[in-house]
């Protein structure tokens, strides 16, 4: 079952990301900071449950597109995590689909992310640079900067994707040298 996150889910959400990403508190701290940060759009935080246990989580948070005529409110889909023992069962797929539906229902034109193109390409995302968008950092491997174009997108909405300050403060933009494969 996919549902909005509740306050009493927060410890379980932290655990999902700790286990899914295996990098300590980096991603859980990002989620906590995104919840607390003032933003143009309230974050959307969804959990997947199995027998009432939180086994997956996805968050959409406010970012901007620096388009020539004006700034455009867009969303970032980050993070997406599923407990390792529940991966490969379609839970991430459902979380992404529900997140995109939530963004569309708000009239959001674009959702951006950094991730594996072979996974997210199956779920409505495409290489954002090929769609005419510029990434916020040079530390993206080819194809990892992706966007989902939603029905309210207009042709003039192109430009540079700008993460919220939270992503920069948490050092969660692009890959660091220790993240890169030799």
Number of C-alpha atoms within 10 A of each C-alpha: 12 17 13 13 18 10 7 8 14 16 11 16 26 21 20 24 28 20 16 19 19 11 11 13 15 15 23 21 15 20 25 14 15 23 17 11 15 13 14 13 14 14 19 18 22 23 27 23 15 12 7 8 11 22 25 28 30 25 23 27 26 22 24 20 23 18 15 12 10 11 16 19 18 23 30 24 23 22 20 23 27 28 19 14 10 13 14 10 10 10 23 22 16 16 25 21 14 16 21 23 14 15 22 18 12 11 15 20 19 25 25 28 24 24 21 14 17 12 12 20 16 10 16 16 21 22 21 22 17 12 13 12 21 18 22 15 14 10 15 17 13 10 17 21 27 26 26 23 20 18 12 13 15 11 6 10 19 19 20 19 26 22 23 19 13 21 18 12 11 15 13 16 18 20 15 11 9 7 8 10 5 5
